[in-house]
């Protein structure tokens, strides 16, 4: 979609992704469940069951729009739909697709009249909120398992570690927002870490990370003051509805509450969401499926395991494939819909404090 030739590193990553995906779907998952039983379970689903799942998946797809509209004031619902699906299509199909998807969002927002500062702030805040929810969901899920008496010692330890990581992340974010001096210090420290990583990737170092952190603080406070609760609630809803797609898929293929409880499903889903941070394959293809199946299949018999594999495959088919097809159409629509285009900065708030978008 970007029109550029793939780099050597992208080709290598693409080859690794193919090997991982083929290995998981061709060798690993068939060892966990008989695929003839899996396909039999999928074929046994009624039209009503598939229809209910499709409706829940469609609702989840629409819940991402309020998040984008909250962090970028002035963004219309149609624009949010086009940009979200186009960037998701890139993320689900190309090596390093997450970063490329951000680039697609940036290009679309600019073409619709938003300036670099507003776009950068929106992408950063939405990314931070998503990270907080991903880190917080495993903690909530494991706390529920502890309350219900279904958590093992290993899960409790994992929950404690999750609380520590989440506390550190929130502490850094809160510290960056508390004062210019602390924002400068945290930004400078994070800039040093980023520079080490970028040097390893043969990229130039970050430029003025402390000053950029101070600028980020000023704009973020303004955005969160006016739209913080709305953006946070929309982010939580988008994750919860995605969880509901998985839960409904399990129930529709015949996995009962007694076999795999909703709290266990939430825990598996929460840890599966953390796997999306690992850029091993586009959209986590193969890796996430294996993670869900492994987490949900603890202590179940072979027949139930086949149903779990079937549910996970149906869940991923409904949440992974449609955004690719819809996103491709959205990208073509964006390229041809000239009436939506506006001069850069014509739709941005007055007198924004600039945040450098590079680096």
C-alpha positions in Angstrom: 0.0 0.0 0.0 2.9 2.3 0.6 4.3 1.9 -2.9 7.9 1.4 -1.6 10.1 -1.6 -2.2 10.6 -3.9 0.8 13.9 -3.6 2.6 16.2 -6.6 3.3 15.1 -6.6 7.0 11.5 -6.7 5.9 12.1 -9.5 3.6 13.9 -11.5 6.3 11.1 -10.7 8.8 8.6 -11.8 6.2 10.3 -15.1 5.7 10.5 -15.7 9.4 6.8 -14.9 9.7 5.9 -17.5 7.0 8.0 -20.1 8.8 6.3 -19.4 12.1 2.8 -19.3 10.7 3.3 -22.6 8.7 4.9 -24.3 11.7 2.1 -23.4 14.1 -0.8 -24.2 11.8 0.7 -27.2 10.1 2.6 -28.9 12.9 1.9 -27.5 16.4 -1.9 -27.0 16.4 -2.6 -30.4 14.9 -0.6 -31.9 17.8 -3.0 -30.3 20.2 -6.3 -31.3 18.5 -7.4 -33.6 15.7 -8.2 -31.2 12.9 -10.8 -33.5 11.4 -12.7 -33.0 14.7 -12.0 -29.2 14.5 -13.5 -28.9 11.0 -16.4 -31.1 12.0 -17.2 -28.8 14.9 -17.0 -25.7 12.7 -19.3 -27.3 10.0 -21.8 -28.2 12.7 -22.4 -24.5 13.5 -25.9 -23.3 12.5 -26.5 -20.3 10.4 -28.0 -18.6 13.5 -24.9 -19.2 15.5 -22.6 -17.9 12.8 -24.9 -14.9 12.4 -24.8 -14.0 16.1 -21.0 -14.2 16.0 -20.8 -12.0 12.9 -23.0 -9.4 14.6 -20.9 -9.3 17.7 -17.7 -9.1 15.6 -19.2 -6.2 13.6 -20.1 -4.4 16.8 -16.5 -4.8 17.9 -15.2 -3.4 14.6 -17.2 -0.3 15.1 -16.1 0.2 18.7 -12.6 1.3 17.5 -14.1 4.4 15.9 -14.9 6.4 19.1 -11.3 5.9 20.3 -9.8 7.6 17.2 -12.5 10.3 17.3 -11.8 11.0 21.0 -8.0 11.5 20.6 -8.3 13.5 17.4 -10.9 16.2 17.8 -12.8 16.9 14.6 -12.3 13.5 13.1 -15.5 12.3 11.6 -16.9 8.8 11.9 -16.5 7.9 8.3 -12.9 9.1 8.3 -12.2 7.1 11.5 -13.7 4.0 9.8 -11.5 4.4 6.7 -8.3 5.1 8.6 -8.8 2.4 11.2 -9.6 -0.4 8.7 -6.8 0.6 6.3 -4.2 0.7 9.0 -5.4 -2.6 10.4 -5.2 -4.2 7.0 -1.6 -3.1 6.7 -0.8 -4.4 10.2 -2.4 -7.8 9.5 -0.6 -8.4 6.2 2.8 -6.9 6.1 6.0 -7.5 8.1 6.5 -4.6 10.6 2.8 -3.9 9.8 2.1 -2.1 13.1 4.6 0.7 12.3 3.5 0.9 8.7 -0.1 1.1 9.8 0.7 4.1 11.9 2.2 5.6 8.8 -1.0 5.0 6.9 -3.0 6.7 9.6 -0.6 9.7 9.6 -0.9 10.1 5.8 -4.7 9.9 5.9 -5.1 12.4 8.7 -2.8 14.9 7.0 -4.7 14.6 3.8 -7.9 15.4 5.7 -6.5 18.7 7.1 -5.0 17.8 10.4 -1.5 19.0 11.2 1.5 16.9 12.4 1.3 18.0 16.0 -2.4 17.0 16.5 -1.8 13.7 14.7 1.3 12.8 16.7 -0.5 13.6 19.9 -3.5 11.5 18.9 -1.4 8.5 17.9 0.7 8.7 21.1 -2.3 9.0 23.5 -4.3 6.2 21.8 -1.2 4.0 21.9 -0.6 4.7 25.6 -4.3 4.0 26.5 -4.2 0.7 24.6 -1.0 -0.3 26.4 -2.5 0.5 29.8 -5.6 -1.6 29.0 -3.5 -4.5 27.7 -1.4 -4.4 30.9 -4.4 -4.0 33.1 -6.6 -6.7 31.7 -4.4 -9.7 32.9 -4.3 -8.2 36.4 -8.1 -7.8 36.5 -8.7 -11.3 35.0 -6.3 -13.0 37.5 -7.9 -11.1 40.4 -11.2 -12.5 39.3 -9.8 -16.0 39.2 -8.4 -15.5 42.7 -11.8 -14.3 44.0 -13.5 -17.3 42.3 -10.8 -19.7 43.8 -9.6 -20.8 40.3 -6.1 -19.3 40.3 -3.0 -21.3 40.8 0.2 -20.1 42.5 1.8 -19.4 39.1 -1.1 -17.2 38.1 -0.9 -15.2 41.3 2.8 -14.6 40.7 2.0 -13.5 37.2 -0.6 -11.2 38.5 1.9 -9.6 40.9 4.4 -9.1 38.2 1.7 -7.6 36.0 0.8 -5.1 38.8 4.4 -4.1 39.1 4.8 -3.5 35.3 1.5 -1.6 35.2 2.4 0.5 38.2 5.8 1.4 36.6 4.1 2.4 33.3 1.4 4.5 35.0 4.0 6.0 37.3 6.1 7.1 34.3 3.1 8.5 32.5 1.8 10.3 35.6 5.3 11.7 36.4 5.6 13.0 32.9 2.4 14.9 33.3 3.1 16.2 36.8 5.7 18.8 36.0 7.9 20.2 33.2 11.1 19.3 35.1 10.1 15.6 35.7 8.8 15.4 32.1 12.1 16.6 30.8 14.0 14.0 33.0 11.8 11.1 32.0 11.9 12.1 28.4 15.6 12.4 28.4 16.0 8.9 30.0 13.5 7.3 27.6 15.3 9.0 24.8 18.6 7.4 25.8 16.9 4.0 25.9 15.4 4.7 22.5 18.7 5.8 21.1 20.4 2.6 22.1 17.6 0.6 20.3 17.7 2.8 17.3 21.5 2.6 17.0 21.1 -1.2 17.0 18.6 -0.8 14.2 21.0 1.5 12.4 18.7 4.5 12.8 19.6 8.0 13.9 19.3 9.0 17.6 16.3 10.7 19.0 16.4 14.5 18.9 15.7 16.6 22.0 13.6 13.9 23.8 13.4 16.0 27.0 12.0 19.1 25.2 9.6 16.9 23.2 8.4 15.2 26.4 7.6 18.7 27.9 5.7 19.6 24.8 3.9 16.3 24.9 2.9 17.0 28.6 1.3 20.3 27.7 -0.8 19.0 24.9 -1.7 15.7 26.6 -3.0 17.5 29.7 -5.3 19.6 27.4 -6.6 16.6 25.5 -7.1 14.4 28.6 -8.8 17.3 30.5 -11.5 17.6 27.7 -11.7 14.0 26.4 -9.7 11.8 28.8 -12.6 9.8 30.3 -14.3 9.4 26.9 -11.1 8.2 25.3 -10.3 5.8 28.1 -13.9 4.4 28.2 -13.9 3.9 24.5 -10.6 2.0 24.6 -11.9 -0.3 27.4 -15.1 -1.0 25.4 -13.1 -1.9 22.3 -11.2 -4.5 24.2 -14.2 -5.8 26.1 -16.2 -6.3 22.9 -13.3 -8.2 21.4 -13.3 -10.5 24.4 -17.0 -11.0 24.0 -16.4 -12.3 20.4 -14.1 -14.9 21.8 -16.4 -15.9 24.6 -19.5 -16.1 22.3 -17.4 -18.2 19.8 -16.6 -20.7 22.5 -20.2 -21.0 23.6 -21.5 -21.3 20.1 -19.2 -24.3 19.3 -20.4 -26.1 22.5 -17.7 -25.2 25.2 -19.8 -24.8 28.3 -19.2 -22.5 31.4 -18.5 -25.6 33.4 -15.7 -26.7 31.0 -14.1 -23.3 30.6 -15.4 -20.5 32.7 -15.8 -16.9 31.6 -13.1 -15.7 34.0 -10.6 -18.2 32.5 -11.5 -17.0 29.0 -10.9 -13.5 30.1 -7.5 -14.4 31.5 -6.6 -16.3 28.3 -7.8 -13.3 26.2 -5.9 -10.8 28.3 -2.6 -12.6 28.0 -3.2 -13.2 24.3 -3.6 -9.4 23.9 -0.1 -9.0 25.4 1.2 -11.3 22.6 0.2 -8.7 20.1 3.1 -6.6 21.3 5.5 -9.2 19.8 6.1 -8.3 16.1 6.8 -11.9 15.2 4.1 -12.3 12.5 1.7 -9.7 10.9 -1.2 -9.3 13.3 0.2 -12.0 15.6 -1.1 -14.6 13.1 -0.4 -18.1 14.5 1.2 -16.9 17.7 -2.0 -15.5 19.1 -4.0 -18.6 18.1 -1.5 -20.8 19.8 -1.5 -18.7 22.9 -5.3 -18.8 23.2 -5.5 -22.5 22.6 -2.7 -23.3 25.1 -4.3 -21.0 27.8 -7.9 -22.3 27.3 -7.0 -26.1 27.0 -5.6 -26.6 30.5 -7.3 -29.6 32.1 -9.8 -30.3 29.3 -10.3 -33.5 27.4 -9.5 -34.1 23.7 -13.1 -33.4 22.5 -13.3 -30.1 24.4 -9.8 -29.2 23.1 -11.0 -29.7 19.5 -13.9 -27.4 20.2 -11.6 -24.8 21.7 -9.4 -24.9 18.6 -12.5 -24.5 16.4 -13.7 -21.5 18.5 -10.3 -19.8 18.3 -10.1 -20.3 14.6 -13.6 -18.9 14.0 -12.9 -16.0 16.4 -9.7 -15.1 14.5 -11.3 -15.5 11.1 -14.0 -13.0 12.1 -11.7 -10.5 13.7 -8.6 -10.9 11.5 -9.8 -11.3 7.9 -12.7 -8.8 7.5 -10.5 -5.7 8.4 -8.1 -6.8 5.7 -10.8 -6.9 3.0 -12.6 -3.8 4.3 -9.2 -2.0 4.8 -8.1 -2.7 1.2 -11.4 -1.1 -0.1 -11.0 1.8 2.4 -7.5 2.5 1.1 -8.7 2.6 -2.5 -11.6 4.9 -1.4 -9.1 7.2 0.3 -6.9 7.5 -2.7 -9.9 8.4 -5.0 -12.1 10.4 -2.6 -10.6 13.9 -3.3 -13.6 15.7 -1.9 -12.5 14.6 1.6 -9.1 16.3 1.3 -8.2 19.6 3.0 -5.0 21.7 3.3 -2.8 20.5 6.2 -3.6 22.2 9.4 -7.0 23.5 8.3 -8.9 21.3 10.8 -6.4 21.4 13.7 -6.9 23.3 17.0 -5.6 26.9 16.9 -2.1 27.6 18.1 -1.0 24.0 18.9 2.3 23.4 20.6 4.3 21.4 18.0 5.6 18.0 18.8 8.3 16.8 16.4 6.9 13.8 14.6 10.2 12.3 13.5 12.4 10.0 15.6 
